[in-house]
Amino acid sequence: MSDAERQQQRVREFLQLLPLTLELAGLPRSEHGRYNSPEVIEVRAITLRNAYKVARQMVMEVANQQ
C-alpha cells in the first residue's frame, strides 16, 4: 500500500469515527457569531484527540471480540 493510499485510509477512518468521537468528547456547540480564543480551541482539540483515541480503541475491541 502506498503512502497516499495509507493516508486516504486514515482520513476515511477518522471521518467514519467522527460522530462517535464527537459524542464521546461531549463538547457543546459554539454559539453562532461567537469566536473562541486560541486557548479554548487548543483545549477543544486536545479533547477531540483523546476522544478519537477512545473511539478507535472501542472499535478495535469490538472487532477483536468476534
PDBQT receptor file of N, H, CA, C and O in Angstrom, charges set to zero:
ATOM      1  N   MET A   1       0.855  -1.171   0.000  1.00  0.00    +0.000 N 
ATOM      2  CA  MET A   1       0.000   0.000   0.000  1.00  0.00    +0.000 C 
ATOM      3  C   MET A   1       0.905   1.239   0.000  1.00  0.00    +0.000 C 
ATOM      4  O   MET A   1       1.843   1.331   0.792  1.00  0.00    +0.000 OA
ATOM      5  N   SER A   2       0.617   2.170  -0.880  1.00  0.00    +0.000 N 
ATOM      6  H   SER A   2      -0.145   2.095  -1.523  1.00  0.00    +0.000 HD
ATOM      7  CA  SER A   2       1.434   3.377  -0.994  1.00  0.00    +0.000 C 
ATOM      8  C   SER A   2       1.123   4.340   0.156  1.00  0.00    +0.000 C 
ATOM      9  O   SER A   2       0.125   4.182   0.859  1.00  0.00    +0.000 OA
ATOM     10  N   ASP A   3       1.984   5.330   0.331  1.00  0.00    +0.000 N 
ATOM     11  H   ASP A   3       2.794   5.458  -0.240  1.00  0.00    +0.000 HD
ATOM     12  CA  ASP A   3       1.777   6.331   1.382  1.00  0.00    +0.000 C 
ATOM     13  C   ASP A   3       0.485   7.104   1.163  1.00  0.00    +0.000 C 
ATOM     14  O   ASP A   3      -0.232   7.403   2.118  1.00  0.00    +0.000 OA
ATOM     15  N   ALA A   4       0.186   7.428  -0.087  1.00  0.00    +0.000 N 
ATOM     16  H   ALA A   4       0.769   7.185  -0.863  1.00  0.00    +0.000 HD
ATOM     17  CA  ALA A   4      -1.040   8.175  -0.394  1.00  0.00    +0.000 C 
ATOM     18  C   ALA A   4      -2.277   7.346  -0.047  1.00  0.00    +0.000 C 
ATOM     19  O   ALA A   4      -3.245   7.873   0.501  1.00  0.00    +0.000 OA
ATOM     20  N   GLU A   5      -2.248   6.063  -0.362  1.00  0.00    +0.000 N 
ATOM     21  H   GLU A   5      -1.462   5.634  -0.808  1.00  0.00    +0.000 HD
ATOM     22  CA  GLU A   5      -3.381   5.182  -0.043  1.00  0.00    +0.000 C 
ATOM     23  C   GLU A   5      -3.544   5.036   1.468  1.00  0.00    +0.000 C 
ATOM     24  O   GLU A   5      -4.663   5.028   1.980  1.00  0.00    +0.000 OA
ATOM     25  N   ARG A   6      -2.423   4.921   2.173  1.00  0.00    +0.000 N 
ATOM     26  H   ARG A   6      -1.514   4.928   1.757  1.00  0.00    +0.000 HD
ATOM     27  CA  ARG A   6      -2.461   4.797   3.628  1.00  0.00    +0.000 C 
ATOM     28  C   ARG A   6      -3.048   6.065   4.256  1.00  0.00    +0.000 C 
ATOM     29  O   ARG A   6      -3.844   5.998   5.193  1.00  0.00    +0.000 OA
ATOM     30  N   GLN A   7      -2.642   7.214   3.724  1.00  0.00    +0.000 N 
ATOM     31  H   GLN A   7      -1.995   7.268   2.963  1.00  0.00    +0.000 HD
ATOM     32  CA  GLN A   7      -3.159   8.481   4.228  1.00  0.00    +0.000 C 
ATOM     33  C   GLN A   7      -4.664   8.595   3.963  1.00  0.00    +0.000 C 
ATOM     34  O   GLN A   7      -5.414   9.035   4.835  1.00  0.00    +0.000 OA
ATOM     35  N   GLN A   8      -5.105   8.203   2.772  1.00  0.00    +0.000 N 
ATOM     36  H   GLN A   8      -4.495   7.846   2.064  1.00  0.00    +0.000 HD
ATOM     37  CA  GLN A   8      -6.536   8.234   2.455  1.00  0.00    +0.000 C 
ATOM     38  C   GLN A   8      -7.319   7.302   3.378  1.00  0.00    +0.000 C 
ATOM     39  O   GLN A   8      -8.426   7.629   3.807  1.00  0.00    +0.000 OA
ATOM     40  N   GLN A   9      -6.742   6.149   3.680  1.00  0.00    +0.000 N 
ATOM     41  H   GLN A   9      -5.843   5.884   3.332  1.00  0.00    +0.000 HD
ATOM     42  CA  GLN A   9      -7.394   5.200   4.574  1.00  0.00    +0.000 C 
ATOM     43  C   GLN A   9      -7.548   5.804   5.973  1.00  0.00    +0.000 C 
ATOM     44  O   GLN A   9      -8.594   5.648   6.603  1.00  0.00    +0.000 OA
ATOM     45  N   ARG A  10      -6.522   6.485   6.455  1.00  0.00    +0.000 N 
ATOM     46  H   ARG A  10      -5.672   6.611   5.943  1.00  0.00    +0.000 HD
ATOM     47  CA  ARG A  10      -6.596   7.129   7.774  1.00  0.00    +0.000 C 
ATOM     48  C   ARG A  10      -7.659   8.221   7.804  1.00  0.00    +0.000 C 
ATOM     49  O   ARG A  10      -8.389   8.360   8.786  1.00  0.00    +0.000 OA
ATOM     50  N   VAL A  11      -7.742   8.990   6.731  1.00  0.00    +0.000 N 
ATOM     51  H   VAL A  11      -7.149   8.878   5.934  1.00  0.00    +0.000 HD
ATOM     52  CA  VAL A  11      -8.754  10.051   6.660  1.00  0.00    +0.000 C 
ATOM     53  C   VAL A  11     -10.150   9.442   6.669  1.00  0.00    +0.000 C 
ATOM     54  O   VAL A  11     -11.031   9.930   7.376  1.00  0.00    +0.000 OA
ATOM     55  N   ARG A  12     -10.363   8.378   5.890  1.00  0.00    +0.000 N 
ATOM     56  H   ARG A  12      -9.647   7.982   5.315  1.00  0.00    +0.000 HD
ATOM     57  CA  ARG A  12     -11.669   7.709   5.873  1.00  0.00    +0.000 C 
ATOM     58  C   ARG A  12     -12.024   7.171   7.262  1.00  0.00    +0.000 C 
ATOM     59  O   ARG A  12     -13.158   7.312   7.719  1.00  0.00    +0.000 OA
ATOM     60  N   GLU A  13     -11.049   6.559   7.924  1.00  0.00    +0.000 N 
ATOM     61  H   GLU A  13     -10.128   6.444   7.553  1.00  0.00    +0.000 HD
ATOM     62  CA  GLU A  13     -11.284   6.032   9.269  1.00  0.00    +0.000 C 
ATOM     63  C   GLU A  13     -11.659   7.163  10.228  1.00  0.00    +0.000 C 
ATOM     64  O   GLU A  13     -12.592   7.029  11.021  1.00  0.00    +0.000 OA
ATOM     65  N   PHE A  14     -10.930   8.272  10.152  1.00  0.00    +0.000 N 
ATOM     66  H   PHE A  14     -10.173   8.381   9.508  1.00  0.00    +0.000 HD
ATOM     67  CA  PHE A  14     -11.232   9.417  11.015  1.00  0.00    +0.000 C 
ATOM     68  C   PHE A  14     -12.653   9.912  10.778  1.00  0.00    +0.000 C 
ATOM     69  O   PHE A  14     -13.395  10.154  11.730  1.00  0.00    +0.000 OA
ATOM     70  N   LEU A  15     -13.032  10.064   9.519  1.00  0.00    +0.000 N 
ATOM     71  H   LEU A  15     -12.429   9.867   8.746  1.00  0.00    +0.000 HD
ATOM     72  CA  LEU A  15     -14.366  10.572   9.196  1.00  0.00    +0.000 C 
ATOM     73  C   LEU A  15     -15.459   9.604   9.633  1.00  0.00    +0.000 C 
ATOM     74  O   LEU A  15     -16.531  10.034  10.059  1.00  0.00    +0.000 OA
ATOM     75  N   GLN A  16     -15.200   8.305   9.532  1.00  0.00    +0.000 N 
ATOM     76  H   GLN A  16     -14.329   7.956   9.187  1.00  0.00    +0.000 HD
ATOM     77  CA  GLN A  16     -16.186   7.319   9.973  1.00  0.00    +0.000 C 
ATOM     78  C   GLN A  16     -16.367   7.351  11.487  1.00  0.00    +0.000 C 
ATOM     79  O   GLN A  16     -17.469   7.129  11.989  1.00  0.00    +0.000 OA
ATOM     80  N   LEU A  17     -15.284   7.628  12.215  1.00  0.00    +0.000 N 
ATOM     81  H   LEU A  17     -14.388   7.809  11.807  1.00  0.00    +0.000 HD
ATOM     82  CA  LEU A  17     -15.346   7.666  13.673  1.00  0.00    +0.000 C 
ATOM     83  C   LEU A  17     -15.764   9.029  14.221  1.00  0.00    +0.000 C 
ATOM     84  O   LEU A  17     -15.992   9.165  15.423  1.00  0.00    +0.000 OA
ATOM     85  N   LEU A  18     -15.867  10.025  13.368  1.00  0.00    +0.000 N 
ATOM     86  H   LEU A  18     -15.683   9.915  12.392  1.00  0.00    +0.000 HD
ATOM     87  CA  LEU A  18     -16.144  11.384  13.829  1.00  0.00    +0.000 C 
ATOM     88  C   LEU A  18     -17.439  11.507  14.636  1.00  0.00    +0.000 C 
ATOM     89  O   LEU A  18     -17.421  12.154  15.682  1.00  0.00    +0.000 OA
ATOM     90  N   PRO A  19     -18.561  10.920  14.205  1.00  0.00    +0.000 N 
ATOM     91  CA  PRO A  19     -19.779  11.044  15.031  1.00  0.00    +0.000 C 
ATOM     92  C   PRO A  19     -19.594  10.472  16.445  1.00  0.00    +0.000 C 
ATOM     93  O   PRO A  19     -20.004  11.099  17.422  1.00  0.00    +0.000 OA
ATOM     94  N   LEU A  20     -18.986   9.300  16.554  1.00  0.00    +0.000 N 
ATOM     95  H   LEU A  20     -18.653   8.791  15.760  1.00  0.00    +0.000 HD
ATOM     96  CA  LEU A  20     -18.727   8.701  17.866  1.00  0.00    +0.000 C 
ATOM     97  C   LEU A  20     -17.744   9.563  18.652  1.00  0.00    +0.000 C 
ATOM     98  O   LEU A  20     -17.919   9.768  19.853  1.00  0.00    +0.000 OA
ATOM     99  N   THR A  21     -16.724  10.061  17.988  1.00  0.00    +0.000 N 
ATOM    100  H   THR A  21     -16.581   9.894  17.012  1.00  0.00    +0.000 HD
ATOM    101  CA  THR A  21     -15.729  10.910  18.639  1.00  0.00    +0.000 C 
ATOM    102  C   THR A  21     -16.376  12.148  19.238  1.00  0.00    +0.000 C 
ATOM    103  O   THR A  21     -16.095  12.514  20.379  1.00  0.00    +0.000 OA
ATOM    104  N   LEU A  22     -17.241  12.789  18.469  1.00  0.00    +0.000 N 
ATOM    105  H   LEU A  22     -17.470  12.492  17.542  1.00  0.00    +0.000 HD
ATOM    106  CA  LEU A  22     -17.906  13.998  18.962  1.00  0.00    +0.000 C 
ATOM    107  C   LEU A  22     -18.799  13.695  20.159  1.00  0.00    +0.000 C 
ATOM    108  O   LEU A  22     -18.867  14.485  21.100  1.00  0.00    +0.000 OA
ATOM    109  N   GLU A  23     -19.483  12.558  20.127  1.00  0.00    +0.000 N 
ATOM    110  H   GLU A  23     -19.428  11.916  19.362  1.00  0.00    +0.000 HD
ATOM    111  CA  GLU A  23     -20.335  12.173  21.260  1.00  0.00    +0.000 C 
ATOM    112  C   GLU A  23     -19.497  11.901  22.503  1.00  0.00    +0.000 C 
ATOM    113  O   GLU A  23     -19.848  12.329  23.602  1.00  0.00    +0.000 OA
ATOM    114  N   LEU A  24     -18.395  11.190  22.324  1.00  0.00    +0.000 N 
ATOM    115  H   LEU A  24     -18.110  10.842  21.431  1.00  0.00    +0.000 HD
ATOM    116  CA  LEU A  24     -17.533  10.887  23.462  1.00  0.00    +0.000 C 
ATOM    117  C   LEU A  24     -16.898  12.148  24.041  1.00  0.00    +0.000 C 
ATOM    118  O   LEU A  24     -16.725  12.255  25.256  1.00  0.00    +0.000 OA
ATOM    119  N   ALA A  25     -16.555  13.094  23.187  1.00  0.00    +0.000 N 
ATOM    120  H   ALA A  25     -16.695  13.007  22.201  1.00  0.00    +0.000 HD
ATOM    121  CA  ALA A  25     -15.925  14.334  23.644  1.00  0.00    +0.000 C 
ATOM    122  C   ALA A  25     -16.893  15.161  24.479  1.00  0.00    +0.000 C 
ATOM    123  O   ALA A  25     -16.487  15.811  25.442  1.00  0.00    +0.000 OA
ATOM    124  N   GLY A  26     -18.169  15.139  24.115  1.00  0.00    +0.000 N 
ATOM    125  H   GLY A  26     -18.499  14.611  23.333  1.00  0.00    +0.000 HD
ATOM    126  CA  GLY A  26     -19.175  15.861  24.879  1.00  0.00    +0.000 C 
ATOM    127  C   GLY A  26     -19.029  17.372  24.853  1.00  0.00    +0.000 C 
ATOM    128  O   GLY A  26     -19.473  18.056  25.776  1.00  0.00    +0.000 OA
ATOM    129  N   LEU A  27     -18.420  17.889  23.819  1.00  0.00    +0.000 N 
ATOM    130  H   LEU A  27     -18.060  17.333  23.070  1.00  0.00    +0.000 HD
ATOM    131  CA  LEU A  27     -18.226  19.339  23.725  1.00  0.00    +0.000 C 
ATOM    132  C   LEU A  27     -19.510  20.024  23.278  1.00  0.00    +0.000 C 
ATOM    133  O   LEU A  27     -20.185  19.546  22.366  1.00  0.00    +0.000 OA
ATOM    134  N   PRO A  28     -19.848  21.136  23.913  1.00  0.00    +0.000 N 
ATOM    135  CA  PRO A  28     -21.025  21.881  23.452  1.00  0.00    +0.000 C 
ATOM    136  C   PRO A  28     -20.716  22.577  22.133  1.00  0.00    +0.000 C 
ATOM    137  O   PRO A  28     -19.569  22.928  21.857  1.00  0.00    +0.000 OA
ATOM    138  N   ARG A  29     -21.739  22.771  21.334  1.00  0.00    +0.000 N 
ATOM    139  H   ARG A  29     -22.671  22.486  21.559  1.00  0.00    +0.000 HD
ATOM    140  CA  ARG A  29     -21.555  23.506  20.078  1.00  0.00    +0.000 C 
ATOM    141  C   ARG A  29     -21.280  24.959  20.403  1.00  0.00    +0.000 C 
ATOM    142  O   ARG A  29     -21.817  25.500  21.369  1.00  0.00    +0.000 OA
ATOM    143  N   SER A  30     -20.453  25.584  19.607  1.00  0.00    +0.000 N 
ATOM    144  H   SER A  30     -20.016  25.145  18.822  1.00  0.00    +0.000 HD
ATOM    145  CA  SER A  30     -20.154  27.005  19.799  1.00  0.00    +0.000 C 
ATOM    146  C   SER A  30     -21.363  27.841  19.419  1.00  0.00    +0.000 C 
ATOM    147  O   SER A  30     -22.123  27.488  18.518  1.00  0.00    +0.000 OA
ATOM    148  N   GLU A  31     -21.526  28.940  20.110  1.00  0.00    +0.000 N 
ATOM    149  H   GLU A  31     -20.909  29.227  20.842  1.00  0.00    +0.000 HD
ATOM    150  CA  GLU A  31     -22.626  29.846  19.802  1.00  0.00    +0.000 C 
ATOM    151  C   GLU A  31     -22.356  30.538  18.472  1.00  0.00    +0.000 C 
ATOM    152  O   GLU A  31     -21.219  30.883  18.150  1.00  0.00    +0.000 OA
ATOM    153  N   HIS A  32     -23.426  30.731  17.711  1.00  0.00    +0.000 N 
ATOM    154  H   HIS A  32     -24.349  30.451  17.973  1.00  0.00    +0.000 HD
ATOM    155  CA  HIS A  32     -23.300  31.391  16.416  1.00  0.00    +0.000 C 
ATOM    156  C   HIS A  32     -22.774  32.813  16.614  1.00  0.00    +0.000 C 
ATOM    157  O   HIS A  32     -23.302  33.568  17.431  1.00  0.00    +0.000 OA
ATOM    158  N   GLY A  33     -21.743  33.168  15.870  1.00  0.00    +0.000 N 
ATOM    159  H   GLY A  33     -21.315  32.555  15.206  1.00  0.00    +0.000 HD
ATOM    160  CA  GLY A  33     -21.182  34.509  15.932  1.00  0.00    +0.000 C 
ATOM    161  C   GLY A  33     -20.185  34.724  17.052  1.00  0.00    +0.000 C 
ATOM    162  O   GLY A  33     -19.615  35.809  17.170  1.00  0.00    +0.000 OA
ATOM    163  N   ARG A  34     -19.964  33.718  17.873  1.00  0.00    +0.000 N 
ATOM    164  H   ARG A  34     -20.426  32.837  17.777  1.00  0.00    +0.000 HD
ATOM    165  CA  ARG A  34     -19.010  33.835  18.971  1.00  0.00    +0.000 C 
ATOM    166  C   ARG A  34     -17.728  33.112  18.574  1.00  0.00    +0.000 C 
ATOM    167  O   ARG A  34     -17.765  31.989  18.071  1.00  0.00    +0.000 OA
ATOM    168  N   TYR A  35     -16.618  33.758  18.802  1.00  0.00    +0.000 N 
ATOM    169  H   TYR A  35     -16.588  34.670  19.210  1.00  0.00    +0.000 HD
ATOM    170  CA  TYR A  35     -15.331  33.184  18.438  1.00  0.00    +0.000 C 
ATOM    171  C   TYR A  35     -14.598  32.725  19.691  1.00  0.00    +0.000 C 
ATOM    172  O   TYR A  35     -14.628  33.391  20.726  1.00  0.00    +0.000 OA
ATOM    173  N   ASN A  36     -13.945  31.588  19.579  1.00  0.00    +0.000 N 
ATOM    174  H   ASN A  36     -13.921  31.048  18.739  1.00  0.00    +0.000 HD
ATOM    175  CA  ASN A  36     -13.178  31.052  20.697  1.00  0.00    +0.000 C 
ATOM    176  C   ASN A  36     -11.754  31.586  20.658  1.00  0.00    +0.000 C 
ATOM    177  O   ASN A  36     -11.206  31.871  19.593  1.00  0.00    +0.000 OA
ATOM    178  N   SER A  37     -11.174  31.712  21.834  1.00  0.00    +0.000 N 
ATOM    179  H   SER A  37     -11.619  31.481  22.699  1.00  0.00    +0.000 HD
ATOM    180  CA  SER A  37      -9.777  32.132  21.928  1.00  0.00    +0.000 C 
ATOM    181  C   SER A  37      -8.889  30.967  21.491  1.00  0.00    +0.000 C 
ATOM    182  O   SER A  37      -9.336  29.820  21.481  1.00  0.00    +0.000 OA
ATOM    183  N   PRO A  38      -7.648  31.247  21.133  1.00  0.00    +0.000 N 
ATOM    184  CA  PRO A  38      -6.731  30.157  20.760  1.00  0.00    +0.000 C 
ATOM    185  C   PRO A  38      -6.584  29.115  21.869  1.00  0.00    +0.000 C 
ATOM    186  O   PRO A  38      -6.424  27.928  21.587  1.00  0.00    +0.000 OA
ATOM    187  N   GLU A  39      -6.636  29.549  23.111  1.00  0.00    +0.000 N 
ATOM    188  H   GLU A  39      -6.766  30.513  23.340  1.00  0.00    +0.000 HD
ATOM    189  CA  GLU A  39      -6.510  28.610  24.230  1.00  0.00    +0.000 C 
ATOM    190  C   GLU A  39      -7.704  27.659  24.287  1.00  0.00    +0.000 C 
ATOM    191  O   GLU A  39      -7.541  26.460  24.514  1.00  0.00    +0.000 OA
ATOM    192  N   VAL A  40      -8.891  28.196  24.081  1.00  0.00    +0.000 N 
ATOM    193  H   VAL A  40      -9.023  29.169  23.896  1.00  0.00    +0.000 HD
ATOM    194  CA  VAL A  40     -10.102  27.364  24.091  1.00  0.00    +0.000 C 
ATOM    195  C   VAL A  40     -10.074  26.388  22.917  1.00  0.00    +0.000 C 
ATOM    196  O   VAL A  40     -10.442  25.223  23.067  1.00  0.00    +0.000 OA
ATOM    197  N   ILE A  41      -9.644  26.856  21.769  1.00  0.00    +0.000 N 
ATOM    198  H   ILE A  41      -9.345  27.803  21.647  1.00  0.00    +0.000 HD
ATOM    199  CA  ILE A  41      -9.544  25.984  20.590  1.00  0.00    +0.000 C 
ATOM    200  C   ILE A  41      -8.568  24.847  20.861  1.00  0.00    +0.000 C 
ATOM    201  O   ILE A  41      -8.836  23.702  20.499  1.00  0.00    +0.000 OA
ATOM    202  N   GLU A  42      -7.443  25.151  21.494  1.00  0.00    +0.000 N 
ATOM    203  H   GLU A  42      -7.225  26.081  21.788  1.00  0.00    +0.000 HD
ATOM    204  CA  GLU A  42      -6.450  24.118  21.805  1.00  0.00    +0.000 C 
ATOM    205  C   GLU A  42      -7.014  23.085  22.776  1.00  0.00    +0.000 C 
ATOM    206  O   GLU A  42      -6.807  21.886  22.590  1.00  0.00    +0.000 OA
ATOM    207  N   VAL A  43      -7.716  23.533  23.797  1.00  0.00    +0.000 N 
ATOM    208  H   VAL A  43      -7.884  24.507  23.947  1.00  0.00    +0.000 HD
ATOM    209  CA  VAL A  43      -8.318  22.604  24.764  1.00  0.00    +0.000 C 
ATOM    210  C   VAL A  43      -9.344  21.715  24.072  1.00  0.00    +0.000 C 
ATOM    211  O   VAL A  43      -9.394  20.512  24.328  1.00  0.00    +0.000 OA
ATOM    212  N   ARG A  44     -10.158  22.294  23.202  1.00  0.00    +0.000 N 
ATOM    213  H   ARG A  44     -10.118  23.271  22.994  1.00  0.00    +0.000 HD
ATOM    214  CA  ARG A  44     -11.155  21.509  22.467  1.00  0.00    +0.000 C 
ATOM    215  C   ARG A  44     -10.478  20.497  21.544  1.00  0.00    +0.000 C 
ATOM    216  O   ARG A  44     -10.948  19.366  21.413  1.00  0.00    +0.000 OA
ATOM    217  N   ALA A  45      -9.377  20.899  20.904  1.00  0.00    +0.000 N 
ATOM    218  H   ALA A  45      -8.996  21.817  21.011  1.00  0.00    +0.000 HD
ATOM    219  CA  ALA A  45      -8.642  19.986  20.018  1.00  0.00    +0.000 C 
ATOM    220  C   ALA A  45      -8.057  18.820  20.810  1.00  0.00    +0.000 C 
ATOM    221  O   ALA A  45      -8.103  17.678  20.353  1.00  0.00    +0.000 OA
ATOM    222  N   ILE A  46      -7.515  19.094  21.979  1.00  0.00    +0.000 N 
ATOM    223  H   ILE A  46      -7.478  20.022  22.350  1.00  0.00    +0.000 HD
ATOM    224  CA  ILE A  46      -6.968  18.030  22.829  1.00  0.00    +0.000 C 
ATOM    225  C   ILE A  46      -8.081  17.072  23.248  1.00  0.00    +0.000 C 
ATOM    226  O   ILE A  46      -7.892  15.856  23.245  1.00  0.00    +0.000 OA
ATOM    227  N   THR A  47      -9.232  17.619  23.607  1.00  0.00    +0.000 N 
ATOM    228  H   THR A  47      -9.385  18.607  23.611  1.00  0.00    +0.000 HD
ATOM    229  CA  THR A  47     -10.376  16.788  23.991  1.00  0.00    +0.000 C 
ATOM    230  C   THR A  47     -10.796  15.885  22.836  1.00  0.00    +0.000 C 
ATOM    231  O   THR A  47     -11.073  14.702  23.036  1.00  0.00    +0.000 OA
ATOM    232  N   LEU A  48     -10.843  16.443  21.628  1.00  0.00    +0.000 N 
ATOM    233  H   LEU A  48     -10.618  17.404  21.466  1.00  0.00    +0.000 HD
ATOM    234  CA  LEU A  48     -11.210  15.639  20.454  1.00  0.00    +0.000 C 
ATOM    235  C   LEU A  48     -10.174  14.556  20.173  1.00  0.00    +0.000 C 
ATOM    236  O   LEU A  48     -10.533  13.428  19.837  1.00  0.00    +0.000 OA
ATOM    237  N   ARG A  49      -8.897  14.889  20.308  1.00  0.00    +0.000 N 
ATOM    238  H   ARG A  49      -8.605  15.806  20.581  1.00  0.00    +0.000 HD
ATOM    239  CA  ARG A  49      -7.847  13.877  20.092  1.00  0.00    +0.000 C 
ATOM    240  C   ARG A  49      -8.014  12.710  21.064  1.00  0.00    +0.000 C 
ATOM    241  O   ARG A  49      -7.939  11.546  20.669  1.00  0.00    +0.000 OA
ATOM    242  N   ASN A  50      -8.239  13.031  22.325  1.00  0.00    +0.000 N 
ATOM    243  H   ASN A  50      -8.300  13.976  22.645  1.00  0.00    +0.000 HD
ATOM    244  CA  ASN A  50      -8.418  11.978  23.319  1.00  0.00    +0.000 C 
ATOM    245  C   ASN A  50      -9.673  11.157  23.043  1.00  0.00    +0.000 C 
ATOM    246  O   ASN A  50      -9.658   9.934  23.185  1.00  0.00    +0.000 OA
ATOM    247  N   ALA A  51     -10.748  11.813  22.654  1.00  0.00    +0.000 N 
ATOM    248  H   ALA A  51     -10.761  12.806  22.539  1.00  0.00    +0.000 HD
ATOM    249  CA  ALA A  51     -11.987  11.097  22.333  1.00  0.00    +0.000 C 
ATOM    250  C   ALA A  51     -11.796  10.202  21.112  1.00  0.00    +0.000 C 
ATOM    251  O   ALA A  51     -12.341   9.100  21.061  1.00  0.00    +0.000 OA
ATOM    252  N   TYR A  52     -11.025  10.669  20.129  1.00  0.00    +0.000 N 
ATOM    253  H   TYR A  52     -10.582  11.565  20.170  1.00  0.00    +0.000 HD
ATOM    254  CA  TYR A  52     -10.758   9.855  18.942  1.00  0.00    +0.000 C 
ATOM    255  C   TYR A  52      -9.996   8.588  19.325  1.00  0.00    +0.000 C 
ATOM    256  O   TYR A  52     -10.292   7.504  18.823  1.00  0.00    +0.000 OA
ATOM    257  N   LYS A  53      -9.021   8.730  20.209  1.00  0.00    +0.000 N 
ATOM    258  H   LYS A  53      -8.780   9.611  20.616  1.00  0.00    +0.000 HD
ATOM    259  CA  LYS A  53      -8.255   7.557  20.651  1.00  0.00    +0.000 C 
ATOM    260  C   LYS A  53      -9.171   6.538  21.326  1.00  0.00    +0.000 C 
ATOM    261  O   LYS A  53      -9.046   5.335  21.101  1.00  0.00    +0.000 OA
ATOM    262  N   VAL A  54     -10.086   7.027  22.150  1.00  0.00    +0.000 N 
ATOM    263  H   VAL A  54     -10.187   8.004  22.334  1.00  0.00    +0.000 HD
ATOM    264  CA  VAL A  54     -11.024   6.132  22.831  1.00  0.00    +0.000 C 
ATOM    265  C   VAL A  54     -11.965   5.479  21.820  1.00  0.00    +0.000 C 
ATOM    266  O   VAL A  54     -12.219   4.278  21.899  1.00  0.00    +0.000 OA
ATOM    267  N   ALA A  55     -12.479   6.256  20.880  1.00  0.00    +0.000 N 
ATOM    268  H   ALA A  55     -12.272   7.232  20.816  1.00  0.00    +0.000 HD
ATOM    269  CA  ALA A  55     -13.384   5.715  19.857  1.00  0.00    +0.000 C 
ATOM    270  C   ALA A  55     -12.684   4.634  19.041  1.00  0.00    +0.000 C 
ATOM    271  O   ALA A  55     -13.256   3.576  18.779  1.00  0.00    +0.000 OA
ATOM    272  N   ARG A  56     -11.463   4.903  18.649  1.00  0.00    +0.000 N 
ATOM    273  H   ARG A  56     -10.998   5.763  18.862  1.00  0.00    +0.000 HD
ATOM    274  CA  ARG A  56     -10.699   3.931  17.853  1.00  0.00    +0.000 C 
ATOM    275  C   ARG A  56     -10.460   2.656  18.659  1.00  0.00    +0.000 C 
ATOM    276  O   ARG A  56     -10.584   1.549  18.134  1.00  0.00    +0.000 OA
ATOM    277  N   GLN A  57     -10.117   2.816  19.935  1.00  0.00    +0.000 N 
ATOM    278  H   GLN A  57     -10.016   3.715  20.362  1.00  0.00    +0.000 HD
ATOM    279  CA  GLN A  57      -9.886   1.661  20.796  1.00  0.00    +0.000 C 
ATOM    280  C   GLN A  57     -11.166   0.842  20.961  1.00  0.00    +0.000 C 
ATOM    281  O   GLN A  57     -11.121  -0.389  20.965  1.00  0.00    +0.000 OA
ATOM    282  N   MET A  58     -12.299   1.518  21.095  1.00  0.00    +0.000 N 
ATOM    283  H   MET A  58     -12.336   2.517  21.092  1.00  0.00    +0.000 HD
ATOM    284  CA  MET A  58     -13.577   0.811  21.218  1.00  0.00    +0.000 C 
ATOM    285  C   MET A  58     -13.853  -0.032  19.983  1.00  0.00    +0.000 C 
ATOM    286  O   MET A  58     -14.273  -1.184  20.095  1.00  0.00    +0.000 OA
ATOM    287  N   VAL A  59     -13.619   0.533  18.818  1.00  0.00    +0.000 N 
ATOM    288  H   VAL A  59     -13.278   1.468  18.727  1.00  0.00    +0.000 HD
ATOM    289  CA  VAL A  59     -13.847  -0.196  17.566  1.00  0.00    +0.000 C 
ATOM    290  C   VAL A  59     -12.916  -1.402  17.487  1.00  0.00    +0.000 C 
ATOM    291  O   VAL A  59     -13.331  -2.482  17.068  1.00  0.00    +0.000 OA
ATOM    292  N   MET A  60     -11.667  -1.221  17.887  1.00  0.00    +0.000 N 
ATOM    293  H   MET A  60     -11.330  -0.343  18.227  1.00  0.00    +0.000 HD
ATOM    294  CA  MET A  60     -10.713  -2.333  17.848  1.00  0.00    +0.000 C 
ATOM    295  C   MET A  60     -11.137  -3.449  18.806  1.00  0.00    +0.000 C 
ATOM    296  O   MET A  60     -11.028  -4.629  18.472  1.00  0.00    +0.000 OA
ATOM    297  N   GLU A  61     -11.616  -3.078  19.990  1.00  0.00    +0.000 N 
ATOM    298  H   GLU A  61     -11.705  -2.120  20.261  1.00  0.00    +0.000 HD
ATOM    299  CA  GLU A  61     -12.073  -4.083  20.956  1.00  0.00    +0.000 C 
ATOM    300  C   GLU A  61     -13.276  -4.854  20.428  1.00  0.00    +0.000 C 
ATOM    301  O   GLU A  61     -13.347  -6.075  20.573  1.00  0.00    +0.000 OA
ATOM    302  N   VAL A  62     -14.212  -4.151  19.822  1.00  0.00    +0.000 N 
ATOM    303  H   VAL A  62     -14.154  -3.160  19.705  1.00  0.00    +0.000 HD
ATOM    304  CA  VAL A  62     -15.393  -4.810  19.259  1.00  0.00    +0.000 C 
ATOM    305  C   VAL A  62     -14.986  -5.744  18.126  1.00  0.00    +0.000 C 
ATOM    306  O   VAL A  62     -15.504  -6.856  18.022  1.00  0.00    +0.000 OA
ATOM    307  N   ALA A  63     -14.069  -5.306  17.286  1.00  0.00    +0.000 N 
ATOM    308  H   ALA A  63     -13.648  -4.404  17.371  1.00  0.00    +0.000 HD
ATOM    309  CA  ALA A  63     -13.620  -6.125  16.156  1.00  0.00    +0.000 C 
ATOM    310  C   ALA A  63     -12.903  -7.384  16.637  1.00  0.00    +0.000 C 
ATOM    311  O   ALA A  63     -13.016  -8.436  16.007  1.00  0.00    +0.000 OA
ATOM    312  N   ASN A  64     -12.176  -7.290  17.733  1.00  0.00    +0.000 N 
ATOM    313  H   ASN A  64     -12.084  -6.436  18.245  1.00  0.00    +0.000 HD
ATOM    314  CA  ASN A  64     -11.423  -8.437  18.241  1.00  0.00    +0.000 C 
ATOM    315  C   ASN A  64     -12.289  -9.418  19.012  1.00  0.00    +0.000 C 
ATOM    316  O   ASN A  64     -11.877 -10.558  19.226  1.00  0.00    +0.000 OA
ATOM    317  N   GLN A  65     -13.480  -9.006  19.436  1.00  0.00    +0.000 N 
ATOM    318  H   GLN A  65     -13.814  -8.080  19.263  1.00  0.00    +0.000 HD
ATOM    319  CA  GLN A  65     -14.370  -9.898  20.174  1.00  0.00    +0.000 C 
ATOM    320  C   GLN A  65     -15.016 -10.934  19.270  1.00  0.00    +0.000 C 
ATOM    321  O   GLN A  65     -15.416 -12.000  19.739  1.00  0.00    +0.000 OA
ATOM    322  N   GLN A  66     -15.120 -10.642  18.007  1.00  0.00    +0.000 N 
ATOM    323  H   GLN A  66     -14.795  -9.776  17.626  1.00  0.00    +0.000 HD
ATOM    324  CA  GLN A  66     -15.840 -11.544  17.107  1.00  0.00    +0.000 C 
ATOM    325  C   GLN A  66     -14.950 -12.569  16.505  1.00  0.00    +0.000 C 
ATOM    326  O   GLN A  66     -15.408 -13.403  15.724  1.00  0.00    +0.000 OA
TER     327      GLN A  66
